[in-house]
Amino acid sequence: MAIAKAERLMSLALCLLGARRALTKRELRSSIEAYVEAFGPGGPPAAGGDDAFSRMFERDKDDLRELGLVIDTVENLDGEAGYLARRDSNRLPPITLDAAEAAALDAAARVWQQARLASAASGALQKLHAAGGMPEAEDGAEHAERLRLSSLEPHIPAREAAFEPLMLACRDRRPVIFDYRKTNAVTAERRQVEPWALECWRGHWYLAGFDRDRGAERVFRLSRITGRVRSRAGAFTAPVPDQVTIRQVVERWSGESATRSARIRLRAGAGYPLRARATAVRELDGGWEELEIPYGHGLDAWLVEFGADVIVLEPAELRADVVGRLRAVAEG
């Protein structure tokens, strides 16, 4: 949201909350500096901007309601519509947390390693303490539980430079452009994406969103984004799903939910992630082992990452896919 618009919405919200009676559009136009500067104080037609002001005011009012402000519309004695945000309708109930809830929030506040997020989390906890939302007195069991949870040092690594700009773009619903290198590609390709959500799975961050060039939903691994993530103005062109299933998509690609099996030959001492997935392992001569692993969509792309340490034995279509990807890399 632009700074000028945010300031205008804040001024309108404060004016509606501070008024003792309903205010008309004419009164709000002459009371809020942003409206006066853009359209004049109103009055005779010579002042101009009546229609433009009305459209902006209606948009601002709708935006405030979407943000959660309850605005009542009433009629005054002259039959003119007025607007009022009653304090009792826009006041949250007192926040009270038990020991376990307070400890869980405290642990969640320590999750993020990024300084930007750590500062916001710390500030939220300070506000809860100041407002009396955090419990003071605890019995023995509650105190022990809080100490146990407080002793945890959880963290979610987000070392990729793309993490923060994508997180902000998901929050603000802003399209982005970045260069992305697929597993079997030598060079990166430009992607125009409407970002939906970020999720961490097995130590890697993934972005789900709508790929404008391909006209479909796609999932991107952040470690394969090269260069800078650039934001673009404009609204999303595709609806955002109510539930974004990033983990399930990645599991399908990596064969996590596979019902078939594949046999591969793996060099001894290499490919630990493949060993962790193996359902059977047999030692071979010459420093090799034979593994049986789940086979699903995207397994070929994953196996290519291990290079010369992996040889696919069967099925034949998986072997052909891996060979094809390796040839594409070599020819590139």
C-alpha positions as a LaTeX table, in Angstrom:
\begin{tabular}{lrrr}
\hline
Residue & $x$ (\AA) & $y$ (\AA) & $z$ (\AA) \\
\hline
Met1 & 0.00 & 0.00 & 0.00 \\
Ala2 & 1.38 & 3.44 & $-0.94$ \\
Ile3 & 2.38 & 5.69 & 1.96 \\
Ala4 & 0.01 & 8.49 & 0.87 \\
Lys5 & $-2.97$ & 6.12 & 0.79 \\
Ala6 & $-2.04$ & 4.56 & 4.13 \\
Glu7 & $-1.88$ & 8.02 & 5.73 \\
Arg8 & $-5.23$ & 8.98 & 4.19 \\
Leu9 & $-6.91$ & 5.81 & 5.47 \\
Met10 & $-5.41$ & 6.38 & 8.93 \\
Ser11 & $-6.73$ & 9.95 & 8.98 \\
Leu12 & $-10.19$ & 8.80 & 7.92 \\
Ala13 & $-10.24$ & 6.03 & 10.53 \\
Leu14 & $-9.15$ & 8.39 & 13.34 \\
Cys15 & $-11.72$ & 10.98 & 12.26 \\
Leu16 & $-14.54$ & 8.42 & 12.28 \\
Leu17 & $-13.44$ & 6.93 & 15.61 \\
Gly18 & $-13.04$ & 10.33 & 17.29 \\
Ala19 & $-16.33$ & 11.85 & 16.18 \\
Arg20 & $-19.17$ & 12.12 & 18.72 \\
Arg21 & $-21.78$ & 12.00 & 15.96 \\
Ala22 & $-22.08$ & 10.74 & 12.41 \\
Leu23 & $-20.16$ & 12.86 & 9.88 \\
Thr24 & $-21.29$ & 13.48 & 6.32 \\
Lys25 & $-19.05$ & 13.14 & 3.29 \\
Arg26 & $-19.00$ & 16.93 & 3.02 \\
Glu27 & $-17.75$ & 17.26 & 6.60 \\
Leu28 & $-15.12$ & 14.55 & 6.13 \\
Arg29 & $-13.92$ & 16.17 & 2.91 \\
Ser30 & $-13.26$ & 19.46 & 4.69 \\
Ser31 & $-11.77$ & 17.82 & 7.82 \\
Ile32 & $-9.16$ & 15.46 & 6.32 \\
Glu33 & $-6.08$ & 17.17 & 4.91 \\
Ala34 & $-5.52$ & 14.63 & 2.13 \\
Tyr35 & $-9.02$ & 15.24 & 0.75 \\
Val36 & $-8.65$ & 19.02 & 1.01 \\
Glu37 & $-5.32$ & 18.97 & $-0.82$ \\
Ala38 & $-6.66$ & 16.74 & $-3.60$ \\
Phe39 & $-10.16$ & 18.10 & $-4.13$ \\
Gly40 & $-10.57$ & 21.30 & $-2.11$ \\
Pro41 & $-12.88$ & 21.72 & 0.88 \\
Gly42 & $-16.06$ & 21.21 & $-1.13$ \\
Gly43 & $-18.94$ & 23.62 & $-1.41$ \\
Pro44 & $-20.00$ & 25.16 & $-4.73$ \\
Pro45 & $-19.33$ & 23.37 & $-8.02$ \\
Ala46 & $-16.47$ & 25.77 & $-8.73$ \\
Ala47 & $-14.44$ & 23.91 & $-6.11$ \\
Gly48 & $-14.46$ & 20.91 & $-8.49$ \\
Gly49 & $-13.62$ & 17.27 & $-7.86$ \\
Asp50 & $-16.99$ & 16.22 & $-6.38$ \\
Asp51 & $-17.32$ & 13.01 & $-8.39$ \\
Ala52 & $-13.64$ & 12.11 & $-8.00$ \\
Phe53 & $-13.84$ & 12.69 & $-4.24$ \\
Ser54 & $-16.95$ & 10.53 & $-3.94$ \\
Arg55 & $-15.25$ & 7.66 & $-5.75$ \\
Met56 & $-12.12$ & 7.92 & $-3.60$ \\
Phe57 & $-14.13$ & 8.17 & $-0.40$ \\
Glu58 & $-16.17$ & 5.06 & $-1.25$ \\
Arg59 & $-12.97$ & 3.13 & $-2.02$ \\
Asp60 & $-11.36$ & 4.31 & 1.22 \\
Lys61 & $-14.44$ & 3.36 & 3.21 \\
Asp62 & $-14.52$ & $-0.10$ & 1.65 \\
Asp63 & $-10.79$ & $-0.56$ & 2.33 \\
Leu64 & $-11.26$ & 0.32 & 6.01 \\
Arg65 & $-14.13$ & $-2.12$ & 6.31 \\
Glu66 & $-12.04$ & $-4.82$ & 4.66 \\
Leu67 & $-9.31$ & $-4.14$ & 7.22 \\
Gly68 & $-11.84$ & $-4.79$ & 9.98 \\
Leu69 & $-13.13$ & $-1.32$ & 10.95 \\
Val70 & $-16.88$ & $-1.33$ & 11.64 \\
Ile71 & $-18.39$ & 1.79 & 10.03 \\
Asp72 & $-22.07$ & 2.55 & 10.59 \\
Thr73 & $-24.13$ & 4.52 & 8.07 \\
Val74 & $-26.85$ & 6.71 & 9.62 \\
Glu75 & $-29.09$ & 9.54 & 8.44 \\
Asn76 & $-29.07$ & 12.96 & 10.08 \\
Leu77 & $-32.03$ & 15.29 & 10.53 \\
Asp78 & $-31.64$ & 16.62 & 6.97 \\
Gly79 & $-31.85$ & 13.12 & 5.51 \\
Glu80 & $-28.17$ & 13.17 & 4.54 \\
Ala81 & $-26.08$ & 10.05 & 5.07 \\
Gly82 & $-23.45$ & 10.20 & 7.79 \\
Tyr83 & $-20.72$ & 7.82 & 8.90 \\
Leu84 & $-19.48$ & 6.82 & 12.34 \\
Ala85 & $-17.09$ & 4.20 & 13.71 \\
Arg86 & $-18.33$ & 3.50 & 17.23 \\
Arg87 & $-15.59$ & 2.71 & 19.72 \\
Asp88 & $-17.53$ & $-0.10$ & 21.39 \\
Ser89 & $-17.92$ & $-1.82$ & 18.01 \\
Asn90 & $-14.20$ & $-1.49$ & 17.20 \\
Arg91 & $-12.67$ & $-2.50$ & 20.51 \\
Leu92 & $-11.09$ & $-5.93$ & 20.90 \\
Pro93 & $-11.86$ & $-7.91$ & 24.06 \\
Pro94 & $-9.07$ & $-8.16$ & 26.66 \\
Ile95 & $-6.36$ & $-10.67$ & 25.75 \\
Thr96 & $-5.66$ & $-13.24$ & 28.44 \\
Leu97 & $-3.29$ & $-16.15$ & 27.96 \\
Asp98 & $-2.62$ & $-19.14$ & 30.15 \\
Ala99 & 0.92 & $-20.35$ & 30.85 \\
Ala100 & 1.05 & $-22.83$ & 27.96 \\
Glu101 & $-0.28$ & $-20.28$ & 25.44 \\
Ala102 & 2.19 & $-17.64$ & 26.65 \\
Ala103 & 5.09 & $-20.11$ & 26.39 \\
Ala104 & 4.02 & $-21.12$ & 22.87 \\
Leu105 & 3.96 & $-17.47$ & 21.77 \\
Asp106 & 7.34 & $-16.90$ & 23.36 \\
Ala107 & 8.77 & $-19.89$ & 21.48 \\
Ala108 & 7.19 & $-18.75$ & 18.22 \\
Ala109 & 8.74 & $-15.30$ & 18.64 \\
Arg110 & 12.20 & $-16.89$ & 18.68 \\
Val111 & 11.65 & $-18.93$ & 15.51 \\
Trp112 & 12.86 & $-16.41$ & 12.99 \\
Gln113 & 16.53 & $-15.71$ & 12.48 \\
Gln114 & 15.99 & $-12.61$ & 10.33 \\
Ala115 & 16.49 & $-9.37$ & 12.31 \\
Arg116 & 13.48 & $-7.76$ & 10.62 \\
Leu117 & 11.08 & $-10.45$ & 11.81 \\
Ala118 & 12.76 & $-10.81$ & 15.20 \\
Ser119 & 12.16 & $-7.13$ & 15.94 \\
Ala120 & 8.46 & $-7.38$ & 15.08 \\
Ala121 & 8.00 & $-10.51$ & 17.21 \\
Ser122 & 9.81 & $-8.94$ & 20.16 \\
Gly123 & 7.66 & $-5.81$ & 19.90 \\
Ala124 & 4.47 & $-7.89$ & 19.88 \\
Leu125 & 5.51 & $-9.70$ & 23.08 \\
Gln126 & 6.32 & $-6.39$ & 24.77 \\
Lys127 & 2.86 & $-5.06$ & 23.91 \\
Leu128 & 1.24 & $-8.20$ & 25.34 \\
His129 & 3.20 & $-7.79$ & 28.57 \\
Ala130 & 2.28 & $-4.11$ & 28.79 \\
Ala131 & $-1.40$ & $-4.83$ & 28.20 \\
Gly132 & $-1.46$ & $-7.49$ & 30.91 \\
Gly133 & $-2.13$ & $-10.33$ & 28.48 \\
Met134 & 0.73 & $-12.49$ & 29.70 \\
Pro135 & 0.10 & $-14.49$ & 32.90 \\
Glu136 & 1.83 & $-13.36$ & 36.07 \\
Ala137 & 0.90 & $-15.96$ & 38.69 \\
Glu138 & 1.40 & $-19.63$ & 37.90 \\
Asp139 & 1.04 & $-22.82$ & 39.86 \\
Gly140 & 3.83 & $-25.40$ & 39.94 \\
Ala141 & 2.66 & $-27.39$ & 36.90 \\
Glu142 & 2.07 & $-24.27$ & 34.76 \\
His143 & 5.47 & $-22.88$ & 35.72 \\
Ala144 & 7.21 & $-26.14$ & 34.82 \\
Glu145 & 5.43 & $-26.31$ & 31.45 \\
Arg146 & 6.34 & $-22.73$ & 30.63 \\
Leu147 & 9.98 & $-23.34$ & 31.56 \\
Arg148 & 10.03 & $-26.47$ & 29.40 \\
Leu149 & 8.68 & $-24.66$ & 26.36 \\
Ser150 & 10.81 & $-21.59$ & 27.00 \\
Ser151 & 13.94 & $-23.76$ & 26.98 \\
Leu152 & 13.30 & $-24.64$ & 23.33 \\
Glu153 & 15.34 & $-22.74$ & 20.78 \\
Pro154 & 13.37 & $-23.28$ & 17.57 \\
His155 & 14.50 & $-21.72$ & 14.32 \\
Ile156 & 13.52 & $-21.77$ & 10.69 \\
Pro157 & 16.55 & $-21.15$ & 8.44 \\
Ala158 & 15.90 & $-18.74$ & 5.60 \\
Arg159 & 19.29 & $-18.02$ & 4.11 \\
Glu160 & 18.08 & $-17.33$ & 0.58 \\
Ala161 & 18.12 & $-13.67$ & $-0.42$ \\
Ala162 & 14.75 & $-14.20$ & $-2.14$ \\
Phe163 & 12.98 & $-15.09$ & 1.11 \\
Glu164 & 12.24 & $-11.62$ & 2.48 \\
Pro165 & 11.08 & $-9.92$ & $-0.74$ \\
Leu166 & 8.87 & $-12.91$ & $-1.54$ \\
Met167 & 7.45 & $-12.95$ & 2.00 \\
Leu168 & 6.52 & $-9.27$ & 1.67 \\
Ala169 & 5.09 & $-9.81$ & $-1.83$ \\
Cys170 & 2.88 & $-12.66$ & $-0.54$ \\
Arg171 & 1.67 & $-10.44$ & 2.28 \\
Asp172 & 0.97 & $-7.42$ & 0.07 \\
Arg173 & $-0.37$ & $-9.42$ & $-2.90$ \\
Arg174 & 2.17 & $-7.95$ & $-5.34$ \\
Pro175 & 3.34 & $-9.74$ & $-8.52$ \\
Val176 & 7.07 & $-10.43$ & $-8.79$ \\
Ile177 & 9.66 & $-11.17$ & $-11.46$ \\
Phe178 & 12.75 & $-13.32$ & $-10.90$ \\
Asp179 & 15.18 & $-15.57$ & $-12.75$ \\
Tyr180 & 14.74 & $-19.28$ & $-12.01$ \\
Arg181 & 17.02 & $-22.19$ & $-12.87$ \\
Lys182 & 15.35 & $-25.58$ & $-13.21$ \\
Thr183 & 17.19 & $-28.71$ & $-12.14$ \\
Asn184 & 18.14 & $-29.79$ & $-15.67$ \\
Ala185 & 18.85 & $-26.30$ & $-17.01$ \\
Val186 & 22.20 & $-24.59$ & $-17.34$ \\
Thr187 & 20.82 & $-21.04$ & $-17.50$ \\
Ala188 & 17.98 & $-19.39$ & $-15.60$ \\
Glu189 & 14.69 & $-18.29$ & $-17.17$ \\
Arg190 & 12.67 & $-15.19$ & $-16.39$ \\
Arg191 & 9.46 & $-15.94$ & $-14.45$ \\
Gln192 & 6.50 & $-13.62$ & $-13.82$ \\
Val193 & 4.68 & $-14.92$ & $-10.75$ \\
Glu194 & 1.75 & $-13.93$ & $-8.57$ \\
Pro195 & 3.03 & $-15.21$ & $-5.19$ \\
Trp196 & 0.59 & $-16.99$ & $-2.88$ \\
Ala197 & 2.46 & $-18.59$ & 0.01 \\
Leu198 & 5.86 & $-19.73$ & 1.30 \\
Glu199 & 6.50 & $-22.99$ & 3.12 \\
Cys200 & 9.56 & $-24.72$ & 4.53 \\
Trp201 & 9.85 & $-28.46$ & 3.90 \\
Arg202 & 12.85 & $-30.60$ & 4.86 \\
Gly203 & 15.14 & $-27.60$ & 5.24 \\
His204 & 14.22 & $-25.94$ & 1.93 \\
Trp205 & 11.86 & $-23.02$ & 1.26 \\
Tyr206 & 9.30 & $-23.21$ & $-1.54$ \\
Leu207 & 7.04 & $-20.59$ & $-3.12$ \\
Ala208 & 3.65 & $-21.40$ & $-4.58$ \\
Gly209 & 2.02 & $-19.00$ & $-7.00$ \\
Phe210 & 0.49 & $-18.39$ & $-10.40$ \\
Asp211 & 3.00 & $-18.39$ & $-13.26$ \\
Arg212 & 1.68 & $-15.81$ & $-15.72$ \\
Asp213 & 3.72 & $-17.03$ & $-18.68$ \\
Arg214 & 2.56 & $-20.64$ & $-18.27$ \\
Gly215 & $-0.94$ & $-19.75$ & $-17.11$ \\
Ala216 & $-0.92$ & $-22.26$ & $-14.27$ \\
Glu217 & 0.00 & $-22.84$ & $-10.64$ \\
Arg218 & 3.68 & $-23.53$ & $-10.03$ \\
Val219 & 5.96 & $-24.25$ & $-7.06$ \\
Phe220 & 9.48 & $-22.80$ & $-6.97$ \\
Arg221 & 12.38 & $-23.75$ & $-4.74$ \\
Leu222 & 13.97 & $-20.55$ & $-3.42$ \\
Ser223 & 17.52 & $-21.87$ & $-3.66$ \\
Arg224 & 17.09 & $-22.01$ & $-7.45$ \\
Ile225 & 16.12 & $-18.34$ & $-7.75$ \\
Thr226 & 19.06 & $-16.36$ & $-9.08$ \\
Gly227 & 19.55 & $-12.63$ & $-8.88$ \\
Arg228 & 17.15 & $-10.13$ & $-7.36$ \\
Val229 & 13.41 & $-10.53$ & $-6.88$ \\
Arg230 & 11.66 & $-7.49$ & $-8.35$ \\
Ser231 & 8.14 & $-6.41$ & $-7.42$ \\
Arg232 & 5.66 & $-5.16$ & $-9.99$ \\
Ala233 & 2.62 & $-2.93$ & $-9.67$ \\
Gly234 & $-0.84$ & $-4.20$ & $-10.49$ \\
Ala235 & $-3.39$ & $-6.65$ & $-9.16$ \\
Phe236 & $-3.37$ & $-10.44$ & $-9.35$ \\
Thr237 & $-4.96$ & $-11.88$ & $-12.47$ \\
Ala238 & $-5.75$ & $-15.31$ & $-10.97$ \\
Pro239 & $-7.74$ & $-16.08$ & $-7.80$ \\
Val240 & $-5.75$ & $-17.14$ & $-4.75$ \\
Pro241 & $-6.83$ & $-20.59$ & $-3.50$ \\
Asp242 & $-8.27$ & $-20.86$ & 0.00 \\
Gln243 & $-5.65$ & $-23.51$ & 0.75 \\
Val244 & $-2.24$ & $-23.68$ & $-0.91$ \\
Thr245 & $-0.84$ & $-27.22$ & $-0.68$ \\
Ile246 & 2.87 & $-26.62$ & $-1.23$ \\
Arg247 & 4.07 & $-29.62$ & 0.76 \\
Gln248 & 1.83 & $-32.07$ & $-1.06$ \\
Val249 & 3.04 & $-30.79$ & $-4.44$ \\
Val250 & 6.70 & $-31.11$ & $-3.46$ \\
Glu251 & 6.07 & $-34.57$ & $-2.03$ \\
Arg252 & 4.56 & $-35.64$ & $-5.36$ \\
Trp253 & 7.52 & $-34.28$ & $-7.29$ \\
Ser254 & 10.06 & $-36.01$ & $-5.05$ \\
Gly255 & 8.20 & $-39.32$ & $-4.98$ \\
Glu256 & 7.17 & $-39.08$ & $-1.33$ \\
Ser257 & 3.64 & $-40.27$ & $-2.09$ \\
Ala258 & 4.68 & $-42.77$ & $-4.75$ \\
Thr259 & 3.15 & $-46.23$ & $-5.00$ \\
Arg260 & 5.83 & $-47.67$ & $-7.33$ \\
Ser261 & 9.50 & $-48.44$ & $-6.74$ \\
Ala262 & 12.71 & $-47.76$ & $-8.62$ \\
Arg263 & 16.09 & $-49.52$ & $-8.43$ \\
Ile264 & 19.22 & $-47.40$ & $-8.55$ \\
Arg265 & 22.94 & $-47.94$ & $-8.10$ \\
Leu266 & 24.50 & $-45.46$ & $-5.65$ \\
Arg267 & 28.17 & $-44.81$ & $-5.00$ \\
Ala268 & 29.22 & $-45.75$ & $-1.43$ \\
Gly269 & 29.42 & $-42.74$ & 0.89 \\
Ala270 & 27.27 & $-40.55$ & $-1.37$ \\
Gly271 & 23.59 & $-39.62$ & $-1.61$ \\
Tyr272 & 22.53 & $-39.69$ & 2.04 \\
Pro273 & 19.01 & $-38.33$ & 1.25 \\
Leu274 & 18.49 & $-41.28$ & $-1.09$ \\
Arg275 & 19.65 & $-43.73$ & 1.57 \\
Ala276 & 17.18 & $-42.20$ & 4.04 \\
Arg277 & 14.38 & $-42.92$ & 1.57 \\
Ala278 & 15.47 & $-46.42$ & 0.60 \\
Thr279 & 13.20 & $-49.37$ & 1.37 \\
Ala280 & 16.00 & $-51.88$ & 0.62 \\
Val281 & 19.80 & $-51.65$ & 0.33 \\
Arg282 & 22.22 & $-54.25$ & $-1.07$ \\
Glu283 & 26.01 & $-53.93$ & $-1.17$ \\
Leu284 & 27.75 & $-54.37$ & $-4.53$ \\
Asp285 & 31.37 & $-54.71$ & $-5.58$ \\
Gly286 & 33.50 & $-51.75$ & $-6.61$ \\
Gly287 & 32.25 & $-49.27$ & $-4.01$ \\
Trp288 & 28.60 & $-49.27$ & $-5.11$ \\
Glu289 & 25.28 & $-50.16$ & $-3.47$ \\
Glu290 & 21.90 & $-51.00$ & $-4.93$ \\
Leu291 & 18.89 & $-49.18$ & $-3.48$ \\
Glu292 & 15.17 & $-49.55$ & $-3.91$ \\
Ile293 & 13.39 & $-46.20$ & $-3.46$ \\
Pro294 & 9.82 & $-44.87$ & $-3.94$ \\
Tyr295 & 9.16 & $-43.73$ & $-7.49$ \\
Gly296 & 6.85 & $-40.81$ & $-8.27$ \\
His297 & 6.57 & $-37.72$ & $-10.41$ \\
Gly298 & 9.73 & $-35.61$ & $-10.37$ \\
Leu299 & 12.10 & $-38.33$ & $-9.15$ \\
Asp300 & 14.15 & $-37.98$ & $-12.35$ \\
Ala301 & 14.86 & $-34.29$ & $-11.58$ \\
Trp302 & 15.92 & $-35.19$ & $-8.04$ \\
Leu303 & 18.25 & $-38.01$ & $-9.15$ \\
Val304 & 19.99 & $-35.71$ & $-11.65$ \\
Glu305 & 21.18 & $-33.58$ & $-8.72$ \\
Phe306 & 23.45 & $-36.46$ & $-7.59$ \\
Gly307 & 25.27 & $-36.54$ & $-10.93$ \\
Ala308 & 27.69 & $-39.40$ & $-11.51$ \\
Asp309 & 27.01 & $-40.91$ & $-8.07$ \\
Val310 & 23.70 & $-42.40$ & $-9.26$ \\
Ile311 & 22.90 & $-44.91$ & $-12.02$ \\
Val312 & 19.24 & $-45.78$ & $-12.65$ \\
Leu313 & 18.64 & $-49.48$ & $-13.21$ \\
Glu314 & 14.84 & $-49.57$ & $-13.59$ \\
Pro315 & 12.19 & $-48.76$ & $-14.58$ \\
Ala316 & 13.27 & $-48.01$ & $-18.14$ \\
Glu317 & 11.25 & $-44.79$ & $-18.45$ \\
Leu318 & 12.92 & $-43.32$ & $-15.34$ \\
Arg319 & 16.36 & $-44.23$ & $-16.70$ \\
Ala320 & 15.51 & $-42.57$ & $-20.03$ \\
Asp321 & 14.27 & $-39.42$ & $-18.30$ \\
Val322 & 17.43 & $-39.10$ & $-16.20$ \\
Val323 & 19.68 & $-39.70$ & $-19.21$ \\
Gly324 & 17.74 & $-37.10$ & $-21.18$ \\
Arg325 & 18.14 & $-34.49$ & $-18.45$ \\
Leu326 & 21.89 & $-35.16$ & $-18.13$ \\
Arg327 & 22.34 & $-34.87$ & $-21.91$ \\
Ala328 & 20.48 & $-31.54$ & $-21.89$ \\
Val329 & 22.85 & $-30.23$ & $-19.23$ \\
Ala330 & 25.93 & $-31.50$ & $-21.10$ \\
Glu331 & 24.79 & $-30.01$ & $-24.42$ \\
Gly332 & 23.90 & $-26.68$ & $-22.80$ \\
\hline
\end{tabular}
